[in-house]
Amino acid sequence: MGNSQPTNRTGRQATAQKLENAKKVGILSLTEHKLNDIPPAVFDLAAHLKTLDLSNNSLTRLDPKVAQLTKLKTLILDGNQLCATTLQPISELSQLQKLIVSQNDLGHLPRTNKTQPPKTAEPASALPHDLPTTLRELSLAQNRIVDIPPSVFVLEKLEKMDLSKNQLKGCLIASIGSLKNLTELLLDGNALTSLPESIGSLSKLKVLSLKDNALRGKVKPQALPAVLFTKTPVIDLNLHGNPMTNTELNEFEGFDQFLERRQKVKSKTMVNLSVCGLS
């Protein structure tokens, strides 16, 4: 067997070809291109681009001209060096449905002096004040965020949100209950100790992952309120890595309804406490 060719070509000629193809298909991937800034030629595609992938580069800011890419439905920016206050151009992307900004540093302000430690940003500055209300999927994983930016809570169409591996702690903010269309919520790798009663307002929630948090079984009120089990349709719940046992979870008010609901949609061999990742 011969040597396989790299799937992601990044040379000047290859990039030119990608830009040309993007005019036809509306999709452009410049992942792993060692970019410090977005190439100017990208903005010439404003009338065509629907998907733009700039992941795994070295972007520290978004060029204001990103606001011209008004046809974008998907913008992928994970694995860059974006900090709080740097995403403002996204506000103008009125058709955007999917925004992936994981593995950046939105929890900190841009550093003017790299020899000094980063300063924690106010949650409100992590994202633009006016996010596109068309958003259906949002990933802010691994950004050292200490609280969910308030601009998220007006996203009435949001269906999937990933806040894994941040610095959320204590009780999850009650405003989470405003996201009525949320079907999937990932909160792994934080320091959450409980969920608010407002979680019961998520009438479409089916997937909830809380791996590696600080949810305990022997506390009152219970770390997972009964309304999570009785008022939401959640069927996939992962609690692996929390200081809680199967037995303790089984004693939670409402948990029996969760098991009954799962039995209707999963095979009977999967209906047991281990589906929540606990031993």
Buried (B, 14 or more C-beta within 10 A) or exposed (E): EEEEEEEEEBEEEEBEEBBEEBEEEBBBBBBBBEBEEBBEBBBBBBEBBBBBBBBBBEBBBBBEEBBBBBBBBBBBBBBBBBBBBBBBBBBBBEEBBBBBBBBBBBBBBBBEEEEEEBEBBBBEBBBBEEBBEBBBBBBBBBBBBBBBBBBBBBBEBBBBBBBBBBBBBEEBBBBBBBBEBBBBBBBBBBEBBBBBBBBBBBEBBBBBBBBBBBBBBEEEEBBBBBBBBBBBEBBBBBBBBBEBBBEBBBEBBBBEEBBEBBEEEBEEEEBEBEBBBBE
